[in-house]
């Protein structure tokens, strides 16, 4: 069967992906409603009942909006850091106004790996304005998949974690000029541009030019702003930066994750 990654949604209105190995299915982030997540999974040929766990990167609503209902409906364990869990419970309530919780919570710490089924998971700290934000790498069946979105820049520690990925999903949030000239209030622009904001096309291009090892068969550009970016701009900037940074043995395929449409499943 191989290892596959399906991006159900990526953007400021909701983020969620499904990683599948021979024996395990993980939902990474839960930013859409339970109803919409189920619809998109079934559209992709996956039964929501087949999920084994939910993993959460951080507590912002576009990553946890459907978490409470999804975990409750399908009795799924939630893997989350303790500070993120505390922030989630502090800020979110159920329909009756009560603090949310999950039936089964498994706490992890950034930098300490754990396993879910046959998938080895490594959470790593990312620079973002949340309680304890993380990215993930996943290893199974000799394949490594990395997910790193919602980060203001790419520090050395993140660069180290995402080396030697076979598939890498990474943020390309905004075009600098579009953001500066766009409709956002200045305070929001400052947040996005900050070291704990979101990664620009230019910042990602710098990573691709100077630090990327060129080994991934698939590069997925994620969390594109609908207001301050354009898919073709993001892709063009990334491909220009990649240049000859590809592996000697393969050329990476650059793909664009969408807010509205399920991305074609990547299988390795």
N, C-alpha and C positions, 0 to 999 in steps of 0.2 A: 504493500500500500504506500509506503514512503511517509515522509513528513510533509505536512501542508500548513499554510497560513492563509486564512481568509479574513480580509479586513471588511467588517460589516459596515463600519462608518468611521470617518475621521474628520474632525473639525470642531469648531467652537460650540456646536449644538449637540455633540455626542460622539464618543469614541468607544469602539469595541472591536475586538478581533478574536478569532478562534484558531488556536494552535492544535493540530491533530497529529498524533503518532499512531503506531500500530495498536496501542492499548489505552491511550489516554486522550481526553479532549478537554482543553482548558479555555475558558472564556477570560480574555485579558481586558479588563475594564468593562464597565457596564453603564455607559453613558446615555443610552436610549431607554425608552420605556420597555417594560417586559414584553408588551404586545408587539412593539416594533422589532425588538431583538428576535423574538420568536419568528416573526414574519420573514425577517431577512435570513435567519438561519435556514428555515424551511425552503426559502427561495434558492438557497445554495445547496440544498440536498442534505441538510443536517437536521436531525431531530433534537430539539432543546433537551429532551429527556436523556439524551446520550452524554451530556456534559458531566464531567467529573468534579470540577471545581471552578471557582471564580478567583482571579488574581487582580488586585487593585494597585495602581501606581500612585494615586493621591486622591484627595477628597473633593476636588473641584467638581461641580455638578455635571459637567460634560464627561465625567469619568465614573460617576457613581449614581447618576440620576435614577437608574432602574435597579440598583443593587438590592435594595430591601425586598422588593416584590419578586425579583428573579430568584434570589437565594431562598426565599420562603416558599415560593411556588414549587420549585424543583428540589428542595431540601439539599442545597449545595453548600459545601464548606467554602468559607471565604478566607483566602490568604491575604493578609494585610498587615502593615506595621502597626505597632501599638499607638504611636502618635497619630497616624492617619485614621485609625479606628476611633480614637477619642474625638478627633475633629469631626468625623462623619456623624457620630452620635450627638455631638454638640449642636451641629447645624441642621440636621435633618429630622423630620418627624413623619409618622405614618398618617394615614387619612383621618385618624381619630385624634391627632395632635400629640401622640405619645412619642417618646424618643425611640428611634429605630434600633434594632439589633438583629443579628443573624443567629440562627439556631446553632451553627457550628462555626467558630472563628479560630483560625490558625494564625498565630502571630509569627512574623519573620523580622529579621534585622538586616538592614542593608550591609552587603559584604559577606553575609553568611548564607551559603547555599543550602537548599533543601530539595527534596524530590516529591513529585506528585505522580504516582504511577511510575511509568518508565521514563519520565521527563525530569532531568536535573535542571533546577531553576537557580539562577543567581540574580538577586536584586542588587542594584547599585545606585548610590546617591546621585541625583541630578540637581542642577541649580535652577530652582523654580520657587515661586512664592506660595508654597504650601507647607503643611506641617512637617512632612517627612517624605518628600517626593522621590520616586525611584524609577529607573528603567529596568528592563529585564533582559537576560540572555537565557536561552533554553538549549539544552543539549540532549539529543536522543538519537539513537541509531546512527551515530557518527556524523550527525548534522547539527550545526549551530545556527540558531536564529536570534537576532537581536532586535529589541524594540526600545527606541530612545526618542521620545517626543516630550514637549513641554519643558524645554530647557533654554535658558537665556544665552548660554555659550557652551562650547564643548571643552571641558577641562581635561587635563591629562588622564585622570582616573577613568573618565568615560571613554576616552580614546582607547585606553588599555582594555577595558571590558568588551568593547565591540570589535576588537581585532578578530580576524579569521572567521567571520560570520559567512555562512552560505547564503543567507537572506538577511538583509538589514532594512528595517523600517525606521526612518529617521525624519525629524521635523524639517520642513521648509516652509515656514509659516507666512512670511510676508516679504514683499518687495519694499525696500527702504523708501524709495521715492513715493510709491503709492501710499504707504503708511503716512509719511510726512504730509502729503497733500490731501489725504483722505478725510472722511467725516468724523473720525473719532475725536472726543475731547482730548485736550492736551495731556491731562492726567493719565488717560488710558494709553495714549501713545508712549508716554514715559515709561509706564509699566511694561508694555510690550517690548520696548527697546532696552530695558534694563538687563542687568546680569542675571536676574531671576525671572525674566520674561519669556520670550519666545524666540526661536532661532530663525534668522532671516535667510533668504536665498543666498545673500552674499556671504554670511557666516558659514553656511553649509558648503558653499563653493570653496571657501578657504580651507575647510577641513578636507574636502575631496582633493584639492590641489596639493596640500602639504602633509597630510597625515593618514589618509585612507590607504589601506593596504591592497585594495583592488581585487580582493578575493571573492566577493559575493556574486553569485549568479543573478540575484535579483536585488535591486535597490528600490525601496518603496518610499516615495516622498509623501509625507503625511502632515496632517494638521494644517493644511493650506487655508489661509484666511479667505473668506468669500468677499470681503470688502477691500482687502489690501494686498491681494495677490491675484495671479491668473495662472492656471495650470500650464499653459504653454511657456510663460515666462519662467516659472519654476523649473520646468523640464529643460528648457534651453540653457539656463544658467548652470544647472547641474551637469548636463552633458558636456558643455564647454569646459567646465572645471575638471571633469574626469579625464578628458583628453586621452593621454596614453597611460593613465593610472590603472587601467584594467590589468587583470592577470595575464600572464603570458599564454595561458591555456584557454581563457574564455573572455568574453565581453559581457559586462553586466547589463542586464536589461533594466532600464529605468521605468518605473511604473508610478502612477499617480493615484493615491487613495482619495476617495471622495466622501463628502458629507451625505450625499443623497443616494448614491448607488453602491452596491456591494462590488468590491474589486474582484476581478478574476482570481480564483484561487491559485496560489503559488505552490507547486508541489516539487519536492526534491527527493 
